[in-house]
Amino acid sequence: MAVRAAILRHIRVPVMPSLRKSQTWSLLNSLRSMSSHGDDHLNKEEVIDRVLSVVKSFPKVDPSKVTPEVHFQKDLGLDSLDKVEIVMALEEEFKLEIPDKEADKIDSCNLAIEYIYNHPMAG
Amino acid sequence: MGGPKPLSGMQKQVLSLYRGFLRAARSKSPEDRRQIESIVSAEFRRHSKLVDRKNFLYIEYLLRRGHKQLDQLKSPDTLKLSSLSLRNLKRP
């Protein structure tokens, strides 16, 4: 947050007075992705919470079974089509596009959490 | 079902097609999207039970047909799956 405030302070003044709001916003976002583990990078607890809540809200999943260690097929009885749906729901939750090759590997909450936590664009 | 096995190349192609349909559905209105998702999901699940997993020729045919339907769905003119040749989706 301190970083963002500092950036904002710099950008606002006469540097680029003609910037429209949307341009400022995209500039901020690109700055943000450059700071690898800055203050406003998603912290791990938040990633875990949001991944678990996406998985729990999946209709075929018993929410009481969902933990960070849970395996989609072995523990939750999901098939490969379900897995595609869950990974796509995670894409939307974190505003990412996960390529097929990576998506095929994500078969547990743990892997999903690691992948998203290490993704620089996750938001 | 046994333990998790690595996916075969053909399974990956099927999953990739499924992903393609779900991505294409995102670009439609929320109502159409829900309808598309439920039809697509039902079709994939129906075939997953119906089709012998060793029937590679038939699965390849389904993959080709699916890709054609996906291309149609991706067009901004296609609002709903019902405007696709859905009758062809049913088995003869």
Backbone of each chain as ProteinMPNN parsed JSONL, in Angstrom:
{"seq_chain_A": "MAVRAAILRHIRVPVMPSLRKSQTWSLLNSLRSMSSHGDDHLNKEEVIDRVLSVVKSFPKVDPSKVTPEVHFQKDLGLDSLDKVEIVMALEEEFKLEIPDKEADKIDSCNLAIEYIYNHPMAG", "coords_chain_A": {"N_chain_A": [[0.816, -1.205, 0.0], [1.931, 1.23, 0.806], [3.77, 1.532, -1.193], [2.106, 1.774, -3.42], [0.824, 4.175, -2.805], [2.974, 5.899, -2.897], [3.646, 5.722, -5.593], [1.329, 6.701, -6.766], [1.386, 9.35, -5.875], [3.511, 10.291, -7.326], [2.662, 10.045, -9.939], [0.439, 11.628, -10.228], [0.887, 14.458, -10.275], [2.443, 17.07, -12.39], [3.538, 15.356, -14.313], [2.183, 13.578, -16.245], [-0.245, 15.073, -17.282], [-2.379, 14.694, -18.964], [-3.341, 12.186, -18.844], [-5.909, 9.842, -19.037], [-8.329, 8.378, -16.833], [-8.454, 5.564, -17.183], [-6.082, 5.0, -18.464], [-4.211, 5.68, -16.548], [-4.798, 3.747, -14.745], [-4.098, 1.355, -16.069], [-1.426, 1.773, -16.286], [-0.67, 1.782, -13.629], [-1.219, -0.873, -13.044], [0.672, -2.188, -14.602], [2.961, -1.34, -13.425], [2.631, -2.509, -10.999], [2.898, -5.238, -11.545], [5.535, -5.385, -11.973], [6.791, -5.101, -9.56], [7.88, -7.602, -7.803], [7.337, -8.988, -5.299], [5.9, -7.064, -3.897], [4.145, -4.861, -1.625], [1.481, -5.042, -2.388], [1.158, -7.438, -3.664], [-0.627, -10.484, -4.015], [-1.235, -12.024, -0.937], [-0.312, -15.129, 0.614], [-2.255, -16.306, 2.31], [-4.564, -15.097, 1.444], [-4.745, -16.044, -1.177], [-5.058, -18.791, -0.647], [-7.522, -18.786, 0.79], [-9.291, -17.796, -1.175], [-9.018, -19.656, -3.271], [-9.937, -21.975, -1.982], [-12.562, -21.232, -1.474], [-13.643, -21.008, -4.015], [-13.465, -23.692, -4.847], [-15.086, -24.915, -2.928], [-17.541, -23.884, -3.621], [-18.224, -25.233, -5.835], [-20.664, -27.169, -7.425], [-20.637, -30.036, -7.226], [-19.094, -30.603, -5.091], [-18.476, -31.522, -1.741], [-18.502, -29.187, 0.655], [-17.419, -29.445, 3.201], [-15.337, -31.148, 2.995], [-13.241, -29.852, 1.882], [-9.95, -28.884, 1.933], [-6.7, -27.231, 2.038], [-5.021, -29.266, 1.219], [-6.371, -31.006, -0.322], [-7.087, -33.438, -2.878], [-8.302, -33.262, -6.154], [-9.406, -35.439, -7.644], [-8.891, -37.869, -6.178], [-9.724, -37.261, -3.52], [-12.038, -35.715, -3.7], [-13.511, -36.893, -5.605], [-13.804, -35.947, -8.205], [-14.072, -35.74, -11.794], [-12.141, -35.559, -14.918], [-13.373, -33.631, -16.502], [-14.749, -32.101, -14.628], [-12.535, -31.04, -13.356], [-11.467, -29.365, -15.308], [-13.514, -27.458, -15.29], [-13.285, -26.391, -12.704], [-10.688, -25.286, -12.746], [-11.099, -23.36, -14.687], [-12.931, -21.75, -13.365], [-11.292, -20.781, -11.384], [-9.541, -19.289, -12.93], [-11.217, -17.17, -13.623], [-11.804, -16.087, -11.137], [-9.299, -15.117, -10.356], [-8.592, -13.543, -12.429], [-7.015, -14.532, -14.611], [-5.396, -16.186, -17.395], [-5.008, -19.473, -17.836], [-2.752, -21.5, -19.422], [-3.363, -24.463, -21.459], [-1.419, -26.493, -21.005], [-0.447, -26.026, -18.438], [-2.829, -26.015, -17.027], [-3.723, -28.661, -17.23], [-2.087, -29.89, -15.413], [-2.878, -29.101, -12.915], [-4.176, -30.589, -10.274], [-4.963, -30.572, -7.695], [-5.894, -28.764, -4.704], [-3.659, -27.705, -3.535], [-1.714, -27.517, -5.652], [-3.032, -25.705, -7.264], [-3.085, -23.457, -5.616], [-0.321, -22.936, -5.34], [0.378, -22.42, -8.025], [-1.161, -20.131, -8.626], [-0.349, -18.362, -6.637], [2.283, -17.945, -7.371], [1.996, -16.659, -9.73], [2.564, -13.793, -11.584], [0.556, -12.063, -12.464], [-1.761, -12.518, -11.107], [-4.768, -11.434, -9.689]], "CA_chain_A": [[0.0, 0.0, 0.0], [2.823, 2.387, 0.845], [4.349, 1.637, -2.532], [1.091, 2.298, -4.323], [0.615, 5.585, -2.488], [4.133, 6.637, -3.4], [3.522, 5.78, -7.059], [0.225, 7.613, -7.065], [1.826, 10.712, -5.637], [4.383, 10.687, -8.428], [1.99, 10.09, -11.233], [-0.65, 12.573, -10.318], [1.315, 15.827, -10.575], [2.379, 17.466, -13.804], [4.22, 14.431, -15.211], [1.334, 13.276, -17.406], [-1.532, 15.653, -16.892], [-3.466, 14.372, -19.892], [-3.742, 10.791, -18.715], [-7.269, 9.565, -18.608], [-8.364, 7.478, -15.689], [-8.181, 4.177, -17.553], [-4.666, 4.873, -18.766], [-3.511, 5.676, -15.272], [-5.036, 2.465, -14.111], [-3.299, 0.294, -16.68], [-0.04, 2.062, -15.937], [-0.485, 1.293, -12.26], [-1.18, -2.326, -13.061], [1.925, -2.691, -15.137], [3.965, -1.09, -12.388], [2.428, -3.464, -9.94], [3.418, -6.558, -11.886], [6.991, -5.359, -11.95], [7.263, -5.294, -8.196], [7.566, -9.022, -7.722], [6.607, -9.311, -4.072], [5.631, -5.801, -3.22], [3.111, -4.864, -0.599], [0.138, -5.357, -2.857], [1.052, -8.758, -4.266], [-1.536, -11.305, -3.22], [-0.518, -12.838, 0.038], [-0.651, -16.547, 0.488], [-3.517, -16.615, 2.998], [-5.681, -14.665, 0.602], [-4.842, -17.003, -2.286], [-5.632, -20.035, -0.107], [-8.935, -18.556, 1.073], [-10.109, -17.639, -2.385], [-9.026, -20.939, -3.988], [-10.817, -22.906, -1.272], [-13.975, -20.873, -1.593], [-14.073, -21.391, -5.368], [-13.653, -25.148, -4.888], [-16.256, -25.25, -2.094], [-18.801, -23.476, -4.242], [-18.492, -26.114, -6.975], [-21.861, -27.909, -7.018], [-20.467, -31.455, -6.901], [-18.131, -30.76, -4.012], [-18.928, -31.389, -0.36], [-17.609, -28.132, 1.154], [-16.75, -29.794, 4.455], [-14.141, -31.958, 2.7], [-12.228, -29.065, 1.173], [-8.812, -28.325, 2.668], [-5.66, -26.897, 1.059], [-4.285, -30.459, 0.762], [-7.296, -31.939, -0.952], [-6.841, -33.794, -4.273], [-9.612, -33.17, -6.814], [-9.975, -36.721, -8.036], [-8.822, -38.873, -5.107], [-10.443, -36.895, -2.298], [-13.336, -35.099, -3.944], [-14.23, -37.7, -6.584], [-14.104, -35.198, -9.427], [-13.455, -36.291, -13.002], [-11.296, -34.599, -15.627], [-14.199, -32.507, -16.972], [-14.936, -31.246, -13.45], [-11.271, -30.336, -13.103], [-11.424, -28.249, -16.268], [-14.447, -26.415, -14.832], [-12.739, -25.738, -11.511], [-9.557, -24.444, -13.127], [-11.644, -22.193, -15.387], [-13.523, -20.869, -12.346], [-10.156, -20.113, -10.725], [-9.087, -18.255, -13.879], [-12.083, -15.999, -13.527], [-11.655, -15.501, -9.803], [-8.026, -14.398, -10.232], [-8.379, -12.805, -13.682], [-5.859, -15.117, -15.289], [-5.669, -17.223, -18.374], [-4.047, -20.546, -17.578], [-2.608, -22.294, -20.648], [-3.721, -25.877, -21.357], [-0.358, -27.334, -20.457], [-0.431, -25.82, -16.984], [-4.138, -26.376, -16.479], [-3.802, -30.116, -17.117], [-1.307, -30.376, -14.265], [-3.464, -28.689, -11.639], [-5.134, -31.619, -9.879], [-5.228, -30.491, -6.26], [-5.936, -27.392, -4.205], [-2.288, -27.277, -3.297], [-1.085, -27.086, -6.901], [-3.721, -24.492, -7.719], [-2.617, -22.362, -4.759], [1.062, -22.622, -5.708], [0.414, -21.818, -9.357], [-1.722, -18.779, -8.594], [0.49, -17.522, -5.783], [3.509, -17.597, -8.09], [1.684, -16.002, -10.999], [2.727, -12.355, -11.35], [-0.599, -11.26, -12.853], [-2.96, -12.881, -10.358], [-5.336, -10.264, -9.025]], "C_chain_A": [[0.855, 1.264, 0.0], [3.413, 2.621, -0.538], [3.352, 2.285, -3.477], [0.869, 3.796, -4.075], [1.757, 6.426, -3.044], [4.041, 6.791, -4.918], [2.453, 6.794, -7.446], [0.665, 9.063, -6.931], [2.687, 11.205, -6.806], [3.627, 10.9, -9.72], [1.054, 11.281, -11.331], [-0.202, 13.948, -10.798], [1.715, 16.016, -12.045], [2.958, 16.458, -14.796], [3.405, 14.129, -16.466], [-0.073, 13.796, -17.137], [-2.68, 15.189, -17.784], [-3.956, 12.931, -19.76], [-5.202, 10.66, -18.308], [-7.212, 8.507, -17.508], [-7.938, 6.06, -16.062], [-6.693, 3.983, -17.852], [-3.844, 4.826, -17.489], [-3.614, 4.303, -14.643], [-4.172, 1.378, -14.733], [-1.806, 0.513, -16.394], [0.272, 1.534, -14.539], [-0.366, -0.221, -12.242], [0.14, -2.846, -13.587], [3.069, -2.431, -14.156], [3.877, -2.16, -11.313], [3.053, -4.802, -10.288], [4.945, -6.575, -11.897], [7.552, -5.537, -10.535], [6.895, -6.707, -7.782], [6.827, -9.394, -6.434], [6.392, -8.06, -3.243], [4.486, -5.949, -2.238], [1.764, -5.371, -1.114], [0.083, -6.648, -3.668], [0.135, -9.588, -3.379], [-0.749, -12.071, -2.172], [-1.095, -14.248, 0.068], [-1.991, -16.9, 1.143], [-4.71, -16.253, 2.119], [-5.877, -15.629, -0.57], [-5.51, -18.283, -1.802], [-7.134, -19.879, 0.117], [-9.783, -18.539, -0.188], [-10.147, -18.922, -3.21], [-10.014, -21.895, -3.308], [-12.281, -22.524, -1.454], [-14.5, -21.147, -3.005], [-14.367, -22.896, -5.422], [-14.9, -25.546, -4.086], [-17.564, -24.909, -2.781], [-19.133, -24.318, -5.473], [-19.606, -27.083, -6.588], [-21.609, -29.348, -6.582], [-19.594, -31.689, -5.674], [-18.814, -30.615, -2.651], [-17.985, -30.394, 0.334], [-16.84, -28.538, 2.407], [-15.471, -30.603, 4.208], [-12.98, -31.122, 2.19], [-11.196, -28.475, 2.129], [-7.735, -27.972, 1.643], [-4.958, -28.14, 0.503], [-5.12, -31.356, -0.137], [-6.979, -32.148, -2.448], [-8.197, -33.907, -4.981], [-10.229, -34.532, -7.113], [-10.024, -37.702, -6.858], [-9.731, -38.532, -3.935], [-11.843, -36.366, -2.556], [-14.142, -35.855, -4.998], [-14.58, -36.965, -7.868], [-13.445, -35.86, -10.632], [-12.723, -35.177, -13.765], [-12.102, -33.412, -16.17], [-14.483, -31.539, -15.818], [-13.69, -30.4, -13.197], [-11.113, -29.145, -14.044], [-12.316, -27.106, -15.765], [-13.891, -25.669, -13.624], [-11.594, -24.806, -11.882], [-10.042, -23.196, -13.877], [-12.285, -21.213, -14.403], [-12.42, -20.112, -11.606], [-9.589, -19.012, -11.631], [-9.915, -16.991, -13.719], [-11.927, -15.297, -12.191], [-10.391, -14.648, -9.728], [-7.65, -13.634, -11.501], [-7.117, -13.234, -14.407], [-6.325, -15.905, -16.488], [-4.593, -18.275, -18.197], [-3.954, -21.412, -18.827], [-2.902, -23.769, -20.404], [-2.676, -26.713, -20.628], [-0.281, -27.234, -18.937], [-1.726, -26.33, -16.367], [-4.252, -27.891, -16.282], [-3.085, -30.64, -15.879], [-1.975, -30.082, -12.924], [-4.528, -29.687, -11.215], [-5.409, -31.624, -8.381], [-5.293, -29.019, -5.858], [-4.534, -26.84, -4.037], [-1.594, -26.753, -4.556], [-1.714, -25.8, -7.42], [-3.208, -23.287, -6.93], [-1.204, -21.944, -5.151], [1.117, -21.895, -7.047], [-0.051, -20.359, -9.295], [-0.849, -17.846, -7.762], [1.737, -17.069, -6.527], [3.269, -16.882, -9.412], [1.726, -14.489, -10.809], [1.469, -11.538, -11.641], [-1.851, -11.565, -12.03], [-3.483, -11.678, -9.586], [-6.612, -10.568, -8.288]], "O_chain_A": [[0.56, 2.234, -0.698], [3.539, 3.758, -0.992], [3.681, 3.205, -4.226], [0.744, 4.58, -5.016], [1.546, 7.511, -3.587], [4.323, 7.86, -5.459], [2.65, 7.627, -8.331], [0.349, 9.898, -7.779], [2.607, 12.362, -7.217], [3.917, 11.815, -10.491], [0.897, 11.87, -12.401], [-0.86, 14.541, -11.653], [1.35, 15.185, -12.877], [2.879, 16.678, -16.004], [3.846, 14.377, -17.588], [-0.976, 13.028, -16.804], [-3.842, 15.285, -17.388], [-4.868, 12.507, -20.471], [-5.66, 11.291, -17.356], [-6.196, 7.847, -17.294], [-7.157, 5.431, -15.348], [-6.116, 2.942, -17.537], [-2.906, 4.039, -17.363], [-2.651, 3.773, -14.088], [-3.579, 0.57, -14.019], [-1.035, -0.44, -16.276], [1.317, 0.931, -14.296], [0.466, -0.787, -11.532], [0.671, -3.833, -13.078], [4.02, -3.207, -14.073], [4.882, -2.645, -10.793], [3.672, -5.44, -9.435], [5.567, -7.635, -11.839], [8.651, -6.061, -10.351], [5.743, -6.985, -7.45], [5.789, -10.053, -6.491], [6.673, -8.023, -2.045], [3.937, -7.035, -2.054], [1.011, -6.03, -0.397], [-0.936, -6.931, -4.299], [0.114, -9.426, -2.159], [0.272, -12.689, -2.474], [-2.208, -14.504, -0.392], [-2.765, -17.691, 0.604], [-5.707, -16.971, 2.05], [-7.003, -15.987, -0.918], [-6.414, -18.804, -2.455], [-7.923, -20.723, -0.305], [-10.836, -19.171, -0.265], [-11.182, -19.253, -3.789], [-10.823, -22.541, -3.974], [-13.142, -23.396, -1.574], [-15.673, -21.481, -3.174], [-15.384, -23.32, -5.97], [-15.671, -26.405, -4.512], [-18.58, -25.565, -2.553], [-20.188, -24.146, -6.084], [-19.522, -27.746, -5.554], [-22.279, -29.843, -5.675], [-19.379, -32.83, -5.264], [-19.62, -29.71, -2.438], [-16.819, -30.705, 0.574], [-15.742, -28.04, 2.654], [-14.628, -30.729, 5.096], [-11.859, -31.619, 2.075], [-11.521, -27.679, 3.01], [-7.844, -28.376, 0.485], [-4.361, -28.077, -0.572], [-4.623, -32.356, -0.654], [-6.655, -31.209, -3.175], [-9.118, -34.556, -4.484], [-11.415, -34.756, -6.871], [-11.068, -38.291, -6.577], [-10.428, -39.401, -3.412], [-12.739, -36.545, -1.73], [-15.296, -35.522, -5.265], [-15.544, -37.32, -8.546], [-12.383, -36.47, -10.506], [-12.685, -34.025, -13.333], [-11.571, -32.307, -16.285], [-14.463, -30.322, -15.998], [-13.774, -29.216, -12.871], [-10.685, -28.065, -13.638], [-11.926, -25.939, -15.807], [-14.015, -24.447, -13.536], [-11.525, -23.676, -11.399], [-9.476, -22.114, -13.727], [-12.197, -19.998, -14.581], [-12.592, -18.948, -11.244], [-9.207, -17.943, -11.157], [-9.381, -15.882, -13.684], [-11.918, -14.069, -12.119], [-10.397, -13.581, -9.114], [-6.529, -13.14, -11.63], [-6.271, -12.416, -14.766], [-7.5, -16.255, -16.596], [-3.407, -18.002, -18.384], [-4.95, -21.995, -19.254], [-2.72, -24.272, -19.296], [-2.996, -27.524, -19.759], [-0.077, -28.23, -18.244], [-1.721, -26.986, -15.326], [-4.81, -28.35, -15.286], [-3.428, -31.7, -15.357], [-1.677, -30.729, -11.92], [-5.651, -29.653, -11.72], [-6.012, -32.56, -7.855], [-4.81, -28.144, -6.577], [-4.254, -25.682, -4.347], [-0.971, -25.691, -4.54], [-1.029, -24.923, -7.945], [-2.931, -22.231, -7.501], [-0.914, -20.755, -5.279], [1.809, -20.887, -7.192], [0.595, -19.469, -9.848], [-0.633, -16.69, -8.127], [2.2, -15.943, -6.341], [4.212, -16.541, -10.127], [1.006, -13.953, -9.967], [1.324, -10.431, -11.121], [-2.891, -10.938, -12.233], [-2.722, -10.987, -8.91], [-7.202, -9.675, -7.681]]}, "seq_chain_B": "MGGPKPLSGMQKQVLSLYRGFLRAARSKSPEDRRQIESIVSAEFRRHSKLVDRKNFLYIEYLLRRGHKQLDQLKSPDTLKLSSLSLRNLKRP", "coords_chain_B": {"N_chain_B": [[-12.331, -46.694, -10.312], [-9.628, -46.424, -10.017], [-6.254, -45.17, -9.375], [-5.039, -41.792, -10.097], [-4.206, -41.491, -13.447], [-1.678, -40.585, -15.851], [-2.718, -38.239, -18.315], [-3.821, -39.254, -21.542], [-2.74, -38.403, -24.909], [-5.001, -38.022, -26.475], [-7.024, -37.672, -24.604], [-6.2, -35.243, -23.575], [-6.63, -33.632, -25.78], [-9.41, -33.698, -25.9], [-10.113, -32.488, -23.489], [-9.022, -29.998, -23.916], [-10.603, -29.087, -25.984], [-13.032, -28.946, -24.639], [-12.433, -26.95, -22.782], [-12.084, -24.89, -24.6], [-14.736, -24.515, -25.509], [-15.929, -23.636, -23.123], [-14.553, -21.284, -22.725], [-15.327, -19.826, -24.986], [-17.982, -19.527, -24.383], [-17.94, -17.642, -22.413], [-17.925, -15.219, -23.68], [-20.483, -14.63, -24.325], [-23.853, -13.469, -23.557], [-24.873, -13.429, -20.073], [-27.066, -15.134, -19.661], [-27.223, -16.701, -22.014], [-24.738, -17.796, -21.843], [-24.912, -19.474, -19.581], [-26.723, -21.317, -20.561], [-25.34, -22.396, -22.752], [-23.141, -23.506, -21.424], [-24.408, -25.516, -19.948], [-25.463, -27.195, -21.9], [-23.149, -27.951, -23.332], [-21.608, -29.176, -21.345], [-23.3, -31.306, -20.666], [-23.302, -32.73, -23.091], [-20.584, -33.492, -23.4], [-20.311, -35.111, -21.141], [-22.216, -37.07, -21.615], [-21.174, -38.308, -23.905], [-18.816, -39.215, -22.803], [-19.573, -41.349, -21.295], [-20.82, -42.931, -23.103], [-19.182, -43.51, -25.298], [-16.813, -45.865, -26.297], [-13.64, -45.941, -24.863], [-11.559, -46.808, -26.365], [-12.181, -46.46, -28.929], [-10.824, -44.965, -31.115], [-11.022, -43.853, -33.694], [-13.666, -42.981, -33.882], [-13.694, -41.136, -31.775], [-11.865, -39.299, -32.715], [-13.291, -38.353, -34.877], [-15.432, -37.131, -33.499], [-14.001, -35.15, -32.199], [-13.139, -33.573, -34.36], [-15.623, -32.703, -35.312], [-16.502, -31.336, -33.093], [-14.667, -29.221, -32.987], [-15.377, -27.821, -35.263], [-17.936, -26.964, -34.541], [-17.258, -25.414, -32.389], [-15.852, -23.355, -33.639], [-17.963, -22.154, -34.977], [-19.445, -21.298, -32.8], [-17.771, -19.423, -31.713], [-17.968, -17.266, -33.345], [-19.149, -13.928, -33.369], [-21.692, -13.627, -34.258], [-23.06, -15.824, -33.564], [-25.279, -16.449, -31.142], [-26.487, -18.261, -29.485], [-26.297, -21.749, -28.619], [-28.354, -23.125, -29.714], [-28.674, -22.195, -32.196], [-26.81, -23.489, -33.597], [-26.107, -26.494, -35.476], [-27.696, -28.432, -33.806], [-29.033, -30.807, -33.899], [-27.344, -32.523, -35.124], [-25.706, -33.181, -33.087], [-26.906, -35.085, -31.633], [-26.888, -38.601, -31.377], [-27.099, -40.776, -34.236]], "CA_chain_B": [[-11.663, -45.822, -11.263], [-8.18, -46.507, -9.845], [-5.559, -43.92, -9.07], [-4.924, -40.879, -11.227], [-3.227, -41.856, -14.471], [-1.379, -39.443, -16.71], [-3.687, -38.141, -19.397], [-3.338, -39.588, -22.882], [-2.805, -37.271, -25.835], [-6.366, -37.811, -26.942], [-7.771, -37.067, -23.489], [-5.829, -33.829, -23.509], [-7.326, -32.918, -26.863], [-10.82, -33.557, -25.547], [-10.215, -31.485, -22.426], [-8.716, -28.707, -24.51], [-11.82, -28.687, -26.707], [-14.019, -28.574, -23.609], [-11.992, -25.643, -22.304], [-12.381, -23.94, -25.678], [-16.169, -24.215, -25.473], [-16.254, -22.835, -21.933], [-14.011, -19.939, -22.969], [-16.178, -19.152, -25.973], [-19.25, -19.201, -23.725], [-17.741, -16.443, -21.592], [-18.122, -13.994, -24.453], [-21.911, -14.447, -24.592], [-24.597, -12.874, -22.439], [-24.903, -14.368, -18.938], [-28.106, -16.153, -19.808], [-26.779, -17.609, -23.069], [-23.568, -18.494, -21.338], [-25.351, -20.573, -18.727], [-27.354, -22.329, -21.403], [-24.275, -23.042, -23.515], [-22.356, -24.348, -20.513], [-25.093, -26.726, -19.517], [-25.547, -28.103, -23.05], [-21.817, -28.474, -23.647], [-21.229, -30.091, -20.281], [-24.107, -32.523, -20.797], [-22.849, -33.473, -24.27], [-19.294, -34.129, -23.12], [-20.509, -36.189, -20.17], [-22.954, -38.144, -22.268], [-20.244, -39.052, -24.75], [-17.774, -39.874, -22.004], [-20.107, -42.63, -20.83], [-21.342, -43.67, -24.246], [-18.183, -43.883, -26.297], [-15.72, -46.722, -25.858], [-12.43, -45.102, -24.869], [-10.593, -47.328, -27.349], [-12.715, -46.206, -30.277], [-10.081, -43.74, -31.457], [-11.521, -43.24, -34.931], [-14.904, -42.263, -33.598], [-13.362, -39.982, -30.931], [-11.266, -38.296, -33.606], [-14.402, -37.744, -35.626], [-16.135, -36.227, -32.588], [-13.13, -33.987, -31.963], [-13.215, -32.694, -35.541], [-16.948, -32.096, -35.343], [-16.549, -30.378, -31.997], [-13.908, -28.016, -33.347], [-16.185, -27.035, -36.211], [-19.012, -26.314, -33.792], [-16.644, -24.369, -31.57], [-15.593, -22.209, -34.521], [-19.244, -21.468, -35.183], [-19.849, -20.655, -31.546], [-16.893, -18.281, -31.459], [-18.383, -16.114, -34.141], [-20.008, -13.041, -32.581], [-23.071, -13.726, -34.745], [-23.715, -16.944, -32.897], [-25.624, -16.059, -29.78], [-26.844, -19.422, -28.684], [-25.979, -23.027, -29.225], [-29.499, -23.645, -30.448], [-28.55, -21.795, -33.597], [-25.923, -24.446, -34.262], [-26.837, -27.692, -35.898], [-27.722, -29.26, -32.601], [-29.547, -32.119, -34.23], [-26.185, -33.373, -35.433], [-25.049, -33.59, -31.859], [-27.522, -36.332, -31.171], [-26.404, -39.762, -32.133], [-28.088, -41.294, -35.18]], "C_chain_B": [[-10.151, -45.893, -11.135], [-7.568, -45.165, -9.539], [-5.477, -43.036, -10.294], [-3.833, -41.339, -12.184], [-2.883, -40.603, -15.262], [-2.357, -39.433, -17.885], [-3.054, -38.55, -20.722], [-3.443, -38.348, -23.763], [-4.23, -36.976, -26.265], [-7.236, -37.205, -25.84], [-7.475, -35.577, -23.39], [-6.532, -33.026, -24.588], [-8.796, -32.692, -26.52], [-10.985, -32.457, -24.49], [-9.958, -30.083, -22.971], [-9.918, -28.178, -25.306], [-12.889, -28.209, -25.718], [-13.702, -27.179, -23.064], [-12.314, -24.552, -23.332], [-13.846, -23.543, -25.683], [-16.501, -23.309, -24.283], [-15.71, -21.416, -22.077], [-14.894, -19.157, -23.925], [-17.483, -18.708, -25.319], [-19.141, -17.915, -22.909], [-18.061, -15.162, -22.35], [-19.592, -13.735, -24.764], [-22.595, -13.814, -23.382], [-24.714, -13.906, -21.313], [-25.925, -15.49, -19.102], [-27.705, -17.189, -20.858], [-25.6, -18.44, -22.593], [-23.974, -19.702, -20.497], [-25.946, -21.713, -19.552], [-26.292, -23.116, -22.179], [-23.493, -23.994, -22.615], [-23.095, -25.626, -20.163], [-25.239, -27.706, -20.682], [-24.2, -28.768, -23.313], [-21.398, -29.514, -22.609], [-22.003, -31.402, -20.399], [-23.629, -33.369, -21.972], [-21.529, -34.196, -24.015], [-19.481, -35.308, -22.151], [-21.241, -37.376, -20.775], [-21.986, -38.99, -23.104], [-19.184, -39.777, -23.937], [-18.263, -41.218, -21.476], [-20.43, -43.553, -21.995], [-20.25, -44.277, -25.105], [-17.103, -44.747, -25.652], [-14.409, -45.948, -25.97], [-11.358, -45.591, -25.84], [-11.035, -47.05, -28.787], [-12.121, -44.899, -30.828], [-10.635, -43.041, -32.694], [-12.76, -42.4, -34.655], [-14.614, -41.019, -32.736], [-12.72, -38.882, -31.777], [-12.321, -37.584, -34.428], [-15.149, -36.744, -34.742], [-15.315, -34.967, -32.319], [-13.212, -33.01, -33.134], [-14.548, -31.967, -35.582], [-17.059, -31.02, -34.259], [-15.821, -29.091, -32.336], [-14.672, -27.154, -34.34], [-17.282, -26.284, -35.485], [-18.463, -25.188, -32.926], [-16.348, -23.133, -32.419], [-16.867, -21.42, -34.779], [-19.635, -20.674, -33.945], [-19.031, -19.389, -31.283], [-17.307, -17.051, -32.246], [-19.35, -15.247, -33.332], [-21.461, -13.109, -33.031], [-23.825, -14.863, -34.065], [-24.001, -16.575, -31.456], [-25.856, -17.276, -28.908], [-26.44, -20.685, -29.402], [-27.137, -23.551, -30.05], [-29.45, -23.223, -31.91], [-27.52, -22.655, -34.327], [-26.745, -25.663, -34.661], [-26.837, -28.702, -34.762], [-28.195, -30.678, -32.898], [-28.393, -33.083, -34.532], [-25.476, -33.873, -34.187], [-25.636, -34.902, -31.331], [-27.015, -37.487, -32.016], [-27.486, -40.247, -33.08], [-28.878, -42.443, -34.56]], "O_chain_B": [[-9.444, -45.468, -12.048], [-8.261, -44.151, -9.453], [-5.803, -43.464, -11.401], [-2.687, -41.548, -11.786], [-3.683, -39.671, -15.342], [-2.766, -40.483, -18.379], [-1.896, -38.231, -20.992], [-4.127, -37.38, -23.429], [-4.62, -35.817, -26.402], [-8.073, -36.341, -26.099], [-8.367, -34.762, -23.154], [-6.974, -31.9, -24.359], [-9.357, -31.635, -26.81], [-11.875, -31.613, -24.586], [-10.587, -29.112, -22.55], [-10.206, -26.981, -25.3], [-13.557, -27.2, -25.941], [-14.592, -26.343, -22.907], [-12.751, -23.454, -22.986], [-14.169, -22.366, -25.843], [-17.253, -22.344, -24.416], [-16.327, -20.459, -21.61], [-15.175, -17.979, -23.707], [-18.027, -17.655, -25.65], [-20.122, -17.192, -22.736], [-18.42, -14.148, -21.752], [-19.921, -12.731, -25.397], [-21.988, -13.649, -22.324], [-24.662, -15.11, -21.562], [-25.678, -16.637, -18.731], [-27.826, -18.393, -20.633], [-25.484, -19.627, -22.901], [-23.453, -20.803, -20.675], [-25.713, -22.892, -19.287], [-26.343, -24.344, -22.251], [-23.216, -25.135, -22.987], [-22.493, -26.697, -20.088], [-25.151, -28.917, -20.482], [-24.116, -29.983, -23.493], [-20.901, -30.587, -22.95], [-21.431, -32.481, -20.25], [-23.56, -34.593, -21.865], [-21.372, -35.365, -24.368], [-18.879, -36.367, -22.327], [-20.929, -38.532, -20.488], [-21.981, -40.219, -23.021], [-18.706, -40.837, -24.341], [-17.463, -42.123, -21.237], [-20.33, -44.776, -21.894], [-20.368, -45.406, -25.58], [-16.554, -44.405, -24.604], [-14.096, -45.377, -27.015], [-10.38, -44.893, -26.108], [-10.326, -47.378, -29.738], [-12.809, -43.89, -30.982], [-10.712, -41.814, -32.75], [-12.887, -41.27, -35.125], [-15.22, -39.968, -32.947], [-12.99, -37.696, -31.587], [-12.255, -36.374, -34.645], [-15.462, -35.637, -35.183], [-15.856, -33.866, -32.225], [-13.336, -31.799, -32.948], [-14.605, -30.767, -35.851], [-17.626, -29.949, -34.476], [-16.292, -27.999, -32.016], [-14.628, -25.925, -34.279], [-17.536, -25.113, -35.767], [-19.102, -24.152, -32.748], [-16.565, -22.003, -31.979], [-16.861, -20.189, -34.799], [-20.093, -19.535, -34.032], [-19.525, -18.419, -30.71], [-17.021, -15.922, -31.845], [-20.261, -15.765, -32.686], [-22.362, -12.707, -32.295], [-25.054, -14.866, -33.998], [-23.086, -16.41, -30.649], [-25.467, -17.308, -27.741], [-26.263, -20.703, -30.62], [-26.937, -24.333, -30.98], [-30.107, -23.824, -32.76], [-27.378, -22.553, -35.546], [-27.893, -25.838, -34.253], [-26.088, -29.679, -34.761], [-27.799, -31.63, -32.225], [-28.457, -34.277, -34.239], [-24.741, -34.86, -34.225], [-24.96, -35.701, -30.683], [-26.753, -37.347, -33.211], [-28.672, -40.144, -32.766], [-29.759, -43.007, -35.21]]}, "name": "protein", "num_of_chains": 2, "seq": "MAVRAAILRHIRVPVMPSLRKSQTWSLLNSLRSMSSHGDDHLNKEEVIDRVLSVVKSFPKVDPSKVTPEVHFQKDLGLDSLDKVEIVMALEEEFKLEIPDKEADKIDSCNLAIEYIYNHPMAGMGGPKPLSGMQKQVLSLYRGFLRAARSKSPEDRRQIESIVSAEFRRHSKLVDRKNFLYIEYLLRRGHKQLDQLKSPDTLKLSSLSLRNLKRP"}
